[in-house]
């Protein structure tokens, strides 16, 4: 099997996921990890696939050209070298940071910068601006993996300093594993 990352963006419309899955299924590809979401009026997708060795990525890209034209999308296929492992890392110490407050420039920057400075990995981030009673409200959910050697209290203090500095409500809580 060979591996690749496939990403695509285009106007949101019914049938995009089915069209992507159809192309991959007909070529014997397996989706092993994915994120698909609507952002405003745009649809974004990122997939990691396993493909049979017989699948050539230029040929697969040619098949996606039809989808690009029919759905006004842009699709990129990036092969993953065989020497790159595909381990599905389980976070050591998963936490969720939730952020809410008046929309303003720099919220994502200040929080992500602080996390980077503390060597904390962001594993997922979702954010959007919604209309509140007094104007736009920025909502952000950040899943992180805190090193087990770090005191969670030090992170709590740092994010509360950011909350006070820019007038946000920020909460930090552990994420519980879901057994499947």
C-alpha positions in Angstrom: 0.0 0.0 0.0 1.1 3.6 -0.7 -0.1 6.6 1.3 -1.1 10.1 0.5 -2.7 13.2 1.9 -5.5 14.6 -0.2 -6.8 18.1 0.5 -9.6 20.0 -1.2 -11.5 23.3 -1.0 -14.5 24.6 -2.8 -18.0 26.0 -2.5 -20.1 24.0 -0.1 -22.7 21.9 -1.8 -24.4 18.6 -1.4 -22.6 15.6 -2.9 -18.9 16.6 -2.4 -18.2 13.9 0.2 -19.9 11.3 -1.9 -18.0 12.3 -5.1 -14.7 12.1 -3.3 -15.5 8.8 -1.7 -16.7 7.4 -5.0 -13.3 8.2 -6.7 -11.4 6.6 -3.9 -13.6 3.6 -3.5 -13.4 2.7 -7.2 -9.6 2.8 -7.1 -9.5 0.6 -4.0 -8.3 3.3 -1.7 -9.0 3.3 2.0 -9.6 6.5 4.0 -7.7 6.1 7.3 -8.0 9.6 8.7 -10.1 12.6 7.7 -11.3 16.0 8.6 -14.1 17.6 6.6 -15.9 20.8 7.4 -17.8 23.7 6.2 -16.1 27.1 6.8 -18.6 29.9 6.0 -19.7 29.0 2.5 -16.7 26.9 1.7 -16.1 23.2 2.2 -12.7 21.9 3.2 -11.4 18.3 3.3 -8.2 16.7 4.4 -7.8 12.9 4.1 -5.0 10.4 4.6 -5.5 7.4 2.4 -3.9 4.0 1.8 -3.9 3.2 -1.8 -3.1 -0.1 -3.6 0.4 -0.1 -5.1 -1.2 -0.2 -8.5 -2.7 3.3 -8.0 -0.5 6.0 -9.5 -1.1 9.4 -7.9 -0.9 11.4 -11.3 -3.8 9.1 -12.5 -5.7 9.7 -9.3 -5.2 13.4 -9.7 -6.6 13.2 -13.2 -9.7 11.6 -11.8 -10.1 14.4 -9.3 -9.9 16.9 -12.2 -13.5 16.0 -13.1 -14.5 16.7 -9.5 -12.6 20.0 -9.5 -14.5 21.1 -12.6 -18.0 19.8 -11.6 -17.8 21.1 -8.0 -15.5 24.1 -8.6 -13.0 22.7 -6.2 -9.2 22.7 -5.9 -7.7 19.3 -4.9 -4.1 18.6 -4.0 -2.6 15.1 -3.6 0.6 14.8 -1.7 2.2 11.3 -1.5 3.6 10.3 1.9 7.0 8.6 1.6 7.1 5.0 2.6 9.7 5.7 5.3 7.2 8.0 7.1 5.3 6.0 9.8 1.6 6.3 10.2 1.3 5.8 13.9 -1.9 7.0 15.4 -0.5 8.8 18.4 -2.7 8.7 21.5 -2.3 12.0 23.4 -0.5 11.6 26.7 -2.4 14.2 28.6 -5.3 15.5 26.5 -7.0 18.8 27.5 -9.6 21.1 25.9 -9.3 24.9 25.9 -12.5 26.7 25.2 -12.5 30.4 24.4 -15.3 32.9 24.0 -15.4 36.6 23.8 -15.8 39.7 21.7 -14.2 39.1 18.3 -10.8 40.8 17.8 -7.6 40.3 16.0 -5.0 38.2 17.7 -7.0 35.7 19.8 -5.8 32.6 17.9 -2.3 34.1 17.7 -1.9 34.8 21.4 -3.2 31.4 22.5 -1.3 29.4 20.0 1.9 31.4 20.6 1.7 30.7 24.3 1.1 27.0 23.7 4.1 26.8 21.4 6.3 28.6 23.9 5.2 26.0 26.5 5.9 23.1 24.0 2.3 22.1 24.1 1.0 20.4 20.9 -2.3 21.5 19.4 -4.1 18.4 18.1 -7.3 20.1 16.9 -8.6 23.6 16.6 -12.0 24.8 15.6 -13.1 28.4 15.7 -15.9 30.6 14.3 -17.4 34.0 14.7 -21.0 34.1 15.6 -23.4 37.1 16.1 -23.9 38.0 19.7 -26.2 40.5 21.4 -23.4 43.1 21.4 -21.7 42.2 18.2 -19.5 39.4 16.8 -18.4 36.7 19.3 -15.4 34.5 18.7 -15.7 30.9 19.8 -12.7 28.6 19.7 -12.2 25.0 20.9 -8.6 23.8 21.1 -7.6 20.2 21.8 -4.1 20.0 23.2 -1.6 17.4 24.4 0.1 18.6 27.5 3.5 16.9 28.3 3.0 14.7 31.4 6.0 16.4 33.0 4.2 19.8 33.0 2.1 21.1 35.8 -1.3 21.9 34.5 -1.6 24.8 36.9 1.2 26.7 35.1 -0.8 26.5 31.8 -4.0 27.5 33.6 -2.2 30.6 34.9 -0.8 31.5 31.5 -4.2 31.2 29.7 -6.0 33.2 32.4 -3.4 36.0 32.0 -4.3 36.0 28.3 -8.0 36.0 29.1 -7.6 39.1 31.3 -5.3 40.9 28.9 -7.8 40.7 26.0 -11.1 40.3 27.8 -12.0 36.7 27.0 -13.6 33.8 28.9 -11.2 30.8 28.7 -11.6 27.4 30.3 -9.2 24.5 30.5 -10.5 21.0 31.2 -9.2 17.5 30.8 -10.5 15.4 27.9 -11.7 12.0 28.8 -10.9 9.1 26.5 -13.9 7.5 24.8 -13.6 3.7 24.6 -14.9 2.2 21.3 
